[in-house]
Amino acid sequence: MTGQGSAGNVIAAVCSFFIPGLGQLVQGRLGMAILQFCLAGILWFFLLGWIIHLWSIVDAAMWKPKPEIA
């Protein structure tokens, strides 16, 4: 079972807690991982990186993969 509340999403959220975008990378979402990592890095210079950091954690925890059509 994958989706919100699954063990995979909890692990991804914990990974994003330490490094923004790492949880998305664990989930296989390379584009979103790069976006969140770069945005957080840029915004930390203005002390606003915590916004992206929190978004990264919540996004990893609540992500639900699209169902595959067989």
PDB file with one MODEL, atoms N, CA, C and O in Angstrom:
MODEL        1
ATOM      1  N   MET A   1       0.841  -1.186   0.000  1.00  0.00           N
ATOM      2  CA  MET A   1       0.000   0.000   0.000  1.00  0.00           C
ATOM      3  C   MET A   1       0.881   1.243   0.000  1.00  0.00           C
ATOM      4  O   MET A   1       1.765   1.397   0.843  1.00  0.00           O
ATOM      5  N   THR A   2       0.625   2.117  -0.953  1.00  0.00           N
ATOM      6  CA  THR A   2       1.345   3.372  -0.980  1.00  0.00           C
ATOM      7  C   THR A   2       0.350   4.508  -0.878  1.00  0.00           C
ATOM      8  O   THR A   2      -0.827   4.349  -1.202  1.00  0.00           O
ATOM      9  N   GLY A   3       0.819   5.628  -0.436  1.00  0.00           N
ATOM     10  CA  GLY A   3      -0.060   6.778  -0.291  1.00  0.00           C
ATOM     11  C   GLY A   3       0.123   7.419   1.059  1.00  0.00           C
ATOM     12  O   GLY A   3       1.024   7.063   1.818  1.00  0.00           O
ATOM     13  N   GLN A   4      -0.741   8.369   1.351  1.00  0.00           N
ATOM     14  CA  GLN A   4      -0.651   9.128   2.590  1.00  0.00           C
ATOM     15  C   GLN A   4      -0.683   8.204   3.800  1.00  0.00           C
ATOM     16  O   GLN A   4      -1.575   7.364   3.920  1.00  0.00           O
ATOM     17  N   GLY A   5       0.280   8.357   4.689  1.00  0.00           N
ATOM     18  CA  GLY A   5       0.340   7.565   5.903  1.00  0.00           C
ATOM     19  C   GLY A   5       1.081   6.257   5.762  1.00  0.00           C
ATOM     20  O   GLY A   5       1.288   5.562   6.756  1.00  0.00           O
ATOM     21  N   SER A   6       1.488   5.899   4.553  1.00  0.00           N
ATOM     22  CA  SER A   6       2.212   4.643   4.375  1.00  0.00           C
ATOM     23  C   SER A   6       3.632   4.790   4.917  1.00  0.00           C
ATOM     24  O   SER A   6       4.132   5.901   5.094  1.00  0.00           O
ATOM     25  N   ALA A   7       4.262   3.662   5.172  1.00  0.00           N
ATOM     26  CA  ALA A   7       5.620   3.682   5.720  1.00  0.00           C
ATOM     27  C   ALA A   7       6.588   4.390   4.785  1.00  0.00           C
ATOM     28  O   ALA A   7       7.490   5.092   5.242  1.00  0.00           O
ATOM     29  N   GLY A   8       6.410   4.213   3.480  1.00  0.00           N
ATOM     30  CA  GLY A   8       7.285   4.878   2.513  1.00  0.00           C
ATOM     31  C   GLY A   8       7.183   6.390   2.590  1.00  0.00           C
ATOM     32  O   GLY A   8       8.188   7.091   2.473  1.00  0.00           O
ATOM     33  N   ASN A   9       5.980   6.891   2.785  1.00  0.00           N
ATOM     34  CA  ASN A   9       5.804   8.339   2.884  1.00  0.00           C
ATOM     35  C   ASN A   9       6.346   8.879   4.199  1.00  0.00           C
ATOM     36  O   ASN A   9       6.854  10.000   4.240  1.00  0.00           O
ATOM     37  N   VAL A  10       6.248   8.112   5.260  1.00  0.00           N
ATOM     38  CA  VAL A  10       6.802   8.538   6.549  1.00  0.00           C
ATOM     39  C   VAL A  10       8.326   8.626   6.446  1.00  0.00           C
ATOM     40  O   VAL A  10       8.933   9.582   6.930  1.00  0.00           O
ATOM     41  N   ILE A  11       8.931   7.632   5.820  1.00  0.00           N
ATOM     42  CA  ILE A  11      10.388   7.642   5.631  1.00  0.00           C
ATOM     43  C   ILE A  11      10.792   8.834   4.762  1.00  0.00           C
ATOM     44  O   ILE A  11      11.773   9.519   5.052  1.00  0.00           O
ATOM     45  N   ALA A  12      10.025   9.076   3.693  1.00  0.00           N
ATOM     46  CA  ALA A  12      10.318  10.210   2.807  1.00  0.00           C
ATOM     47  C   ALA A  12      10.197  11.536   3.554  1.00  0.00           C
ATOM     48  O   ALA A  12      11.016  12.433   3.355  1.00  0.00           O
ATOM     49  N   ALA A  13       9.184  11.668   4.410  1.00  0.00           N
ATOM     50  CA  ALA A  13       9.006  12.895   5.179  1.00  0.00           C
ATOM     51  C   ALA A  13      10.173  13.105   6.148  1.00  0.00           C
ATOM     52  O   ALA A  13      10.636  14.231   6.330  1.00  0.00           O
ATOM     53  N   VAL A  14      10.642  12.032   6.761  1.00  0.00           N
ATOM     54  CA  VAL A  14      11.790  12.128   7.675  1.00  0.00           C
ATOM     55  C   VAL A  14      13.038  12.539   6.894  1.00  0.00           C
ATOM     56  O   VAL A  14      13.833  13.348   7.373  1.00  0.00           O
ATOM     57  N   CYS A  15      13.209  11.986   5.701  1.00  0.00           N
ATOM     58  CA  CYS A  15      14.356  12.371   4.871  1.00  0.00           C
ATOM     59  C   CYS A  15      14.286  13.851   4.516  1.00  0.00           C
ATOM     60  O   CYS A  15      15.299  14.550   4.562  1.00  0.00           O
ATOM     61  N   SER A  16      13.094  14.335   4.162  1.00  0.00           N
ATOM     62  CA  SER A  16      12.928  15.749   3.820  1.00  0.00           C
ATOM     63  C   SER A  16      13.110  16.650   5.024  1.00  0.00           C
ATOM     64  O   SER A  16      13.430  17.829   4.869  1.00  0.00           O
ATOM     65  N   PHE A  17      12.912  16.121   6.220  1.00  0.00           N
ATOM     66  CA  PHE A  17      13.142  16.901   7.437  1.00  0.00           C
ATOM     67  C   PHE A  17      14.610  17.314   7.521  1.00  0.00           C
ATOM     68  O   PHE A  17      14.928  18.425   7.946  1.00  0.00           O
ATOM     69  N   PHE A  18      15.497  16.413   7.113  1.00  0.00           N
ATOM     70  CA  PHE A  18      16.927  16.694   7.207  1.00  0.00           C
ATOM     71  C   PHE A  18      17.452  17.477   6.004  1.00  0.00           C
ATOM     72  O   PHE A  18      18.258  18.394   6.164  1.00  0.00           O
ATOM     73  N   ILE A  19      16.997  17.121   4.799  1.00  0.00           N
ATOM     74  CA  ILE A  19      17.430  17.815   3.590  1.00  0.00           C
ATOM     75  C   ILE A  19      16.205  18.016   2.703  1.00  0.00           C
ATOM     76  O   ILE A  19      15.594  17.032   2.287  1.00  0.00           O
ATOM     77  N   PRO A  20      15.828  19.253   2.402  1.00  0.00           N
ATOM     78  CA  PRO A  20      14.649  19.483   1.567  1.00  0.00           C
ATOM     79  C   PRO A  20      14.830  18.836   0.191  1.00  0.00           C
ATOM     80  O   PRO A  20      15.856  19.025  -0.462  1.00  0.00           O
ATOM     81  N   GLY A  21      13.841  18.084  -0.231  1.00  0.00           N
ATOM     82  CA  GLY A  21      13.889  17.413  -1.524  1.00  0.00           C
ATOM     83  C   GLY A  21      14.369  15.978  -1.461  1.00  0.00           C
ATOM     84  O   GLY A  21      14.157  15.215  -2.403  1.00  0.00           O
ATOM     85  N   LEU A  22      15.013  15.597  -0.369  1.00  0.00           N
ATOM     86  CA  LEU A  22      15.523  14.229  -0.263  1.00  0.00           C
ATOM     87  C   LEU A  22      14.380  13.211  -0.219  1.00  0.00           C
ATOM     88  O   LEU A  22      14.498  12.122  -0.780  1.00  0.00           O
ATOM     89  N   GLY A  23      13.297  13.557   0.433  1.00  0.00           N
ATOM     90  CA  GLY A  23      12.143  12.656   0.480  1.00  0.00           C
ATOM     91  C   GLY A  23      11.541  12.438  -0.900  1.00  0.00           C
ATOM     92  O   GLY A  23      11.129  11.326  -1.232  1.00  0.00           O
ATOM     93  N   GLN A  24      11.488  13.493  -1.703  1.00  0.00           N
ATOM     94  CA  GLN A  24      10.973  13.364  -3.056  1.00  0.00           C
ATOM     95  C   GLN A  24      11.906  12.499  -3.888  1.00  0.00           C
ATOM     96  O   GLN A  24      11.449  11.731  -4.734  1.00  0.00           O
ATOM     97  N   LEU A  25      13.198  12.616  -3.658  1.00  0.00           N
ATOM     98  CA  LEU A  25      14.167  11.787  -4.356  1.00  0.00           C
ATOM     99  C   LEU A  25      13.976  10.321  -3.980  1.00  0.00           C
ATOM    100  O   LEU A  25      14.048   9.445  -4.842  1.00  0.00           O
ATOM    101  N   VAL A  26      13.734  10.052  -2.707  1.00  0.00           N
ATOM    102  CA  VAL A  26      13.475   8.685  -2.240  1.00  0.00           C
ATOM    103  C   VAL A  26      12.225   8.118  -2.914  1.00  0.00           C
ATOM    104  O   VAL A  26      12.157   6.923  -3.199  1.00  0.00           O
ATOM    105  N   GLN A  27      11.242   8.979  -3.168  1.00  0.00           N
ATOM    106  CA  GLN A  27      10.002   8.556  -3.817  1.00  0.00           C
ATOM    107  C   GLN A  27      10.148   8.441  -5.336  1.00  0.00           C
ATOM    108  O   GLN A  27       9.218   8.006  -6.014  1.00  0.00           O
ATOM    109  N   GLY A  28      11.288   8.819  -5.865  1.00  0.00           N
ATOM    110  CA  GLY A  28      11.532   8.717  -7.297  1.00  0.00           C
ATOM    111  C   GLY A  28      11.073   9.917  -8.096  1.00  0.00           C
ATOM    112  O   GLY A  28      10.891   9.816  -9.309  1.00  0.00           O
ATOM    113  N   ARG A  29      10.883  11.052  -7.442  1.00  0.00           N
ATOM    114  CA  ARG A  29      10.424  12.277  -8.110  1.00  0.00           C
ATOM    115  C   ARG A  29      11.599  13.243  -8.226  1.00  0.00           C
ATOM    116  O   ARG A  29      11.721  14.188  -7.447  1.00  0.00           O
ATOM    117  N   LEU A  30      12.450  12.996  -9.197  1.00  0.00           N
ATOM    118  CA  LEU A  30      13.696  13.744  -9.348  1.00  0.00           C
ATOM    119  C   LEU A  30      13.460  15.230  -9.605  1.00  0.00           C
ATOM    120  O   LEU A  30      14.128  16.070  -9.002  1.00  0.00           O
ATOM    121  N   GLY A  31      12.528  15.565 -10.482  1.00  0.00           N
ATOM    122  CA  GLY A  31      12.269  16.971 -10.804  1.00  0.00           C
ATOM    123  C   GLY A  31      11.834  17.774  -9.590  1.00  0.00           C
ATOM    124  O   GLY A  31      12.344  18.868  -9.350  1.00  0.00           O
ATOM    125  N   MET A  32      10.894  17.235  -8.824  1.00  0.00           N
ATOM    126  CA  MET A  32      10.412  17.936  -7.631  1.00  0.00           C
ATOM    127  C   MET A  32      11.518  18.025  -6.582  1.00  0.00           C
ATOM    128  O   MET A  32      11.615  19.025  -5.871  1.00  0.00           O
ATOM    129  N   ALA A  33      12.353  16.989  -6.481  1.00  0.00           N
ATOM    130  CA  ALA A  33      13.457  16.994  -5.520  1.00  0.00           C
ATOM    131  C   ALA A  33      14.440  18.123  -5.837  1.00  0.00           C
ATOM    132  O   ALA A  33      14.856  18.861  -4.945  1.00  0.00           O
ATOM    133  N   ILE A  34      14.805  18.250  -7.109  1.00  0.00           N
ATOM    134  CA  ILE A  34      15.740  19.302  -7.516  1.00  0.00           C
ATOM    135  C   ILE A  34      15.129  20.678  -7.273  1.00  0.00           C
ATOM    136  O   ILE A  34      15.799  21.577  -6.766  1.00  0.00           O
ATOM    137  N   LEU A  35      13.851  20.843  -7.635  1.00  0.00           N
ATOM    138  CA  LEU A  35      13.170  22.127  -7.447  1.00  0.00           C
ATOM    139  C   LEU A  35      13.172  22.539  -5.976  1.00  0.00           C
ATOM    140  O   LEU A  35      13.539  23.668  -5.650  1.00  0.00           O
ATOM    141  N   GLN A  36      12.768  21.640  -5.094  1.00  0.00           N
ATOM    142  CA  GLN A  36      12.671  21.994  -3.679  1.00  0.00           C
ATOM    143  C   GLN A  36      14.047  22.218  -3.055  1.00  0.00           C
ATOM    144  O   GLN A  36      14.210  23.110  -2.222  1.00  0.00           O
ATOM    145  N   PHE A  37      15.024  21.429  -3.444  1.00  0.00           N
ATOM    146  CA  PHE A  37      16.374  21.600  -2.908  1.00  0.00           C
ATOM    147  C   PHE A  37      16.945  22.958  -3.321  1.00  0.00           C
ATOM    148  O   PHE A  37      17.506  23.678  -2.495  1.00  0.00           O
ATOM    149  N   CYS A  38      16.800  23.302  -4.597  1.00  0.00           N
ATOM    150  CA  CYS A  38      17.335  24.582  -5.092  1.00  0.00           C
ATOM    151  C   CYS A  38      16.593  25.778  -4.498  1.00  0.00           C
ATOM    152  O   CYS A  38      17.218  26.751  -4.078  1.00  0.00           O
ATOM    153  N   LEU A  39      15.263  25.706  -4.463  1.00  0.00           N
ATOM    154  CA  LEU A  39      14.486  26.806  -3.878  1.00  0.00           C
ATOM    155  C   LEU A  39      14.835  27.025  -2.410  1.00  0.00           C
ATOM    156  O   LEU A  39      14.998  28.161  -1.965  1.00  0.00           O
ATOM    157  N   ALA A  40      14.948  25.935  -1.667  1.00  0.00           N
ATOM    158  CA  ALA A  40      15.293  26.067  -0.242  1.00  0.00           C
ATOM    159  C   ALA A  40      16.677  26.682  -0.091  1.00  0.00           C
ATOM    160  O   ALA A  40      16.883  27.551   0.756  1.00  0.00           O
ATOM    161  N   GLY A  41      17.624  26.237  -0.905  1.00  0.00           N
ATOM    162  CA  GLY A  41      18.977  26.780  -0.836  1.00  0.00           C
ATOM    163  C   GLY A  41      19.021  28.266  -1.137  1.00  0.00           C
ATOM    164  O   GLY A  41      19.699  29.029  -0.449  1.00  0.00           O
ATOM    165  N   ILE A  42      18.294  28.674  -2.170  1.00  0.00           N
ATOM    166  CA  ILE A  42      18.264  30.091  -2.545  1.00  0.00           C
ATOM    167  C   ILE A  42      17.582  30.929  -1.471  1.00  0.00           C
ATOM    168  O   ILE A  42      18.082  31.988  -1.093  1.00  0.00           O
ATOM    169  N   LEU A  43      16.434  30.453  -0.976  1.00  0.00           N
ATOM    170  CA  LEU A  43      15.662  31.245  -0.020  1.00  0.00           C
ATOM    171  C   LEU A  43      16.287  31.284   1.373  1.00  0.00           C
ATOM    172  O   LEU A  43      15.964  32.175   2.159  1.00  0.00           O
ATOM    173  N   TRP A  44      17.181  30.332   1.702  1.00  0.00           N
ATOM    174  CA  TRP A  44      17.837  30.408   3.010  1.00  0.00           C
ATOM    175  C   TRP A  44      18.697  31.663   3.127  1.00  0.00           C
ATOM    176  O   TRP A  44      18.951  32.141   4.233  1.00  0.00           O
ATOM    177  N   PHE A  45      19.151  32.205   1.980  1.00  0.00           N
ATOM    178  CA  PHE A  45      19.919  33.452   2.026  1.00  0.00           C
ATOM    179  C   PHE A  45      19.077  34.614   2.524  1.00  0.00           C
ATOM    180  O   PHE A  45      19.605  35.589   3.057  1.00  0.00           O
ATOM    181  N   PHE A  46      17.769  34.509   2.350  1.00  0.00           N
ATOM    182  CA  PHE A  46      16.850  35.557   2.797  1.00  0.00           C
ATOM    183  C   PHE A  46      16.079  35.132   4.047  1.00  0.00           C
ATOM    184  O   PHE A  46      15.091  35.764   4.422  1.00  0.00           O
ATOM    185  N   LEU A  47      16.535  34.067   4.679  1.00  0.00           N
ATOM    186  CA  LEU A  47      15.921  33.494   5.884  1.00  0.00           C
ATOM    187  C   LEU A  47      14.478  33.037   5.652  1.00  0.00           C
ATOM    188  O   LEU A  47      13.675  33.019   6.585  1.00  0.00           O
ATOM    189  N   LEU A  48      14.149  32.671   4.415  1.00  0.00           N
ATOM    190  CA  LEU A  48      12.821  32.167   4.095  1.00  0.00           C
ATOM    191  C   LEU A  48      12.856  30.711   3.631  1.00  0.00           C
ATOM    192  O   LEU A  48      11.841  30.177   3.184  1.00  0.00           O
ATOM    193  N   GLY A  49      14.003  30.079   3.734  1.00  0.00           N
ATOM    194  CA  GLY A  49      14.135  28.697   3.289  1.00  0.00           C
ATOM    195  C   GLY A  49      13.286  27.731   4.089  1.00  0.00           C
ATOM    196  O   GLY A  49      12.953  26.650   3.603  1.00  0.00           O
ATOM    197  N   TRP A  50      12.935  28.098   5.294  1.00  0.00           N
ATOM    198  CA  TRP A  50      12.120  27.220   6.137  1.00  0.00           C
ATOM    199  C   TRP A  50      10.750  26.975   5.511  1.00  0.00           C
ATOM    200  O   TRP A  50      10.141  25.932   5.750  1.00  0.00           O
ATOM    201  N   ILE A  51      10.259  27.924   4.712  1.00  0.00           N
ATOM    202  CA  ILE A  51       8.961  27.740   4.053  1.00  0.00           C
ATOM    203  C   ILE A  51       9.028  26.570   3.084  1.00  0.00           C
ATOM    204  O   ILE A  51       8.154  25.703   3.093  1.00  0.00           O
ATOM    205  N   ILE A  52      10.060  26.539   2.247  1.00  0.00           N
ATOM    206  CA  ILE A  52      10.234  25.445   1.286  1.00  0.00           C
ATOM    207  C   ILE A  52      10.551  24.155   2.018  1.00  0.00           C
ATOM    208  O   ILE A  52      10.112  23.079   1.612  1.00  0.00           O
ATOM    209  N   HIS A  53      11.309  24.263   3.092  1.00  0.00           N
ATOM    210  CA  HIS A  53      11.662  23.088   3.886  1.00  0.00           C
ATOM    211  C   HIS A  53      10.395  22.420   4.434  1.00  0.00           C
ATOM    212  O   HIS A  53      10.252  21.201   4.337  1.00  0.00           O
ATOM    213  N   LEU A  54       9.490  23.195   4.999  1.00  0.00           N
ATOM    214  CA  LEU A  54       8.229  22.645   5.503  1.00  0.00           C
ATOM    215  C   LEU A  54       7.371  22.096   4.369  1.00  0.00           C
ATOM    216  O   LEU A  54       6.750  21.043   4.514  1.00  0.00           O
ATOM    217  N   TRP A  55       7.332  22.802   3.241  1.00  0.00           N
ATOM    218  CA  TRP A  55       6.582  22.326   2.082  1.00  0.00           C
ATOM    219  C   TRP A  55       7.124  20.979   1.622  1.00  0.00           C
ATOM    220  O   TRP A  55       6.352  20.092   1.259  1.00  0.00           O
ATOM    221  N   SER A  56       8.423  20.820   1.633  1.00  0.00           N
ATOM    222  CA  SER A  56       9.056  19.569   1.226  1.00  0.00           C
ATOM    223  C   SER A  56       8.634  18.413   2.129  1.00  0.00           C
ATOM    224  O   SER A  56       8.354  17.315   1.647  1.00  0.00           O
ATOM    225  N   ILE A  57       8.588  18.656   3.430  1.00  0.00           N
ATOM    226  CA  ILE A  57       8.203  17.619   4.389  1.00  0.00           C
ATOM    227  C   ILE A  57       6.743  17.218   4.191  1.00  0.00           C
ATOM    228  O   ILE A  57       6.422  16.032   4.125  1.00  0.00           O
ATOM    229  N   VAL A  58       5.871  18.204   4.099  1.00  0.00           N
ATOM    230  CA  VAL A  58       4.438  17.931   3.941  1.00  0.00           C
ATOM    231  C   VAL A  58       4.164  17.257   2.596  1.00  0.00           C
ATOM    232  O   VAL A  58       3.366  16.323   2.523  1.00  0.00           O
ATOM    233  N   ASP A  59       4.812  17.719   1.548  1.00  0.00           N
ATOM    234  CA  ASP A  59       4.626  17.138   0.219  1.00  0.00           C
ATOM    235  C   ASP A  59       5.040  15.668   0.199  1.00  0.00           C
ATOM    236  O   ASP A  59       4.350  14.838  -0.394  1.00  0.00           O
ATOM    237  N   ALA A  60       6.154  15.344   0.837  1.00  0.00           N
ATOM    238  CA  ALA A  60       6.612  13.954   0.880  1.00  0.00           C
ATOM    239  C   ALA A  60       5.646  13.081   1.686  1.00  0.00           C
ATOM    240  O   ALA A  60       5.405  11.927   1.333  1.00  0.00           O
ATOM    241  N   ALA A  61       5.101  13.630   2.756  1.00  0.00           N
ATOM    242  CA  ALA A  61       4.205  12.855   3.614  1.00  0.00           C
ATOM    243  C   ALA A  61       2.846  12.612   2.970  1.00  0.00           C
ATOM    244  O   ALA A  61       2.222  11.579   3.217  1.00  0.00           O
ATOM    245  N   MET A  62       2.384  13.539   2.157  1.00  0.00           N
ATOM    246  CA  MET A  62       1.029  13.443   1.618  1.00  0.00           C
ATOM    247  C   MET A  62       0.975  12.985   0.162  1.00  0.00           C
ATOM    248  O   MET A  62      -0.117  12.884  -0.398  1.00  0.00           O
ATOM    249  N   TRP A  63       2.102  12.708  -0.460  1.00  0.00           N
ATOM    250  CA  TRP A  63       2.145  12.333  -1.863  1.00  0.00           C
ATOM    251  C   TRP A  63       1.435  11.007  -2.099  1.00  0.00           C
ATOM    252  O   TRP A  63       1.580  10.055  -1.332  1.00  0.00           O
ATOM    253  N   LYS A  64       0.679  10.973  -3.157  1.00  0.00           N
ATOM    254  CA  LYS A  64      -0.049   9.771  -3.525  1.00  0.00           C
ATOM    255  C   LYS A  64       0.243   9.472  -4.991  1.00  0.00           C
ATOM    256  O   LYS A  64      -0.093  10.280  -5.857  1.00  0.00           O
ATOM    257  N   PRO A  65       0.860   8.330  -5.290  1.00  0.00           N
ATOM    258  CA  PRO A  65       1.204   8.041  -6.677  1.00  0.00           C
ATOM    259  C   PRO A  65      -0.047   7.871  -7.538  1.00  0.00           C
ATOM    260  O   PRO A  65      -1.097   7.443  -7.059  1.00  0.00           O
ATOM    261  N   LYS A  66       0.087   8.213  -8.809  1.00  0.00           N
ATOM    262  CA  LYS A  66      -1.036   8.034  -9.731  1.00  0.00           C
ATOM    263  C   LYS A  66      -1.212   6.541 -10.001  1.00  0.00           C
ATOM    264  O   LYS A  66      -0.227   5.817 -10.149  1.00  0.00           O
ATOM    265  N   PRO A  67      -2.456   6.080 -10.065  1.00  0.00           N
ATOM    266  CA  PRO A  67      -2.684   4.652 -10.321  1.00  0.00           C
ATOM    267  C   PRO A  67      -2.223   4.287 -11.726  1.00  0.00           C
ATOM    268  O   PRO A  67      -2.410   5.045 -12.678  1.00  0.00           O
ATOM    269  N   GLU A  68      -1.620   3.119 -11.830  1.00  0.00           N
ATOM    270  CA  GLU A  68      -1.156   2.639 -13.125  1.00  0.00           C
ATOM    271  C   GLU A  68      -2.300   1.989 -13.876  1.00  0.00           C
ATOM    272  O   GLU A  68      -3.084   1.234 -13.302  1.00  0.00           O
ATOM    273  N   ILE A  69      -2.391   2.283 -15.145  1.00  0.00           N
ATOM    274  CA  ILE A  69      -3.431   1.692 -15.979  1.00  0.00           C
ATOM    275  C   ILE A  69      -2.821   0.503 -16.709  1.00  0.00           C
ATOM    276  O   ILE A  69      -1.845   0.642 -17.447  1.00  0.00           O
ATOM    277  N   ALA A  70      -3.402  -0.646 -16.493  1.00  0.00           N
ATOM    278  CA  ALA A  70      -2.841  -1.876 -17.083  1.00  0.00           C
ATOM    279  C   ALA A  70      -3.410  -2.148 -18.442  1.00  0.00           C
ATOM    280  O   ALA A  70      -3.048  -3.139 -19.076  1.00  0.00           O
TER     281      ALA A  70
ENDMDL
END
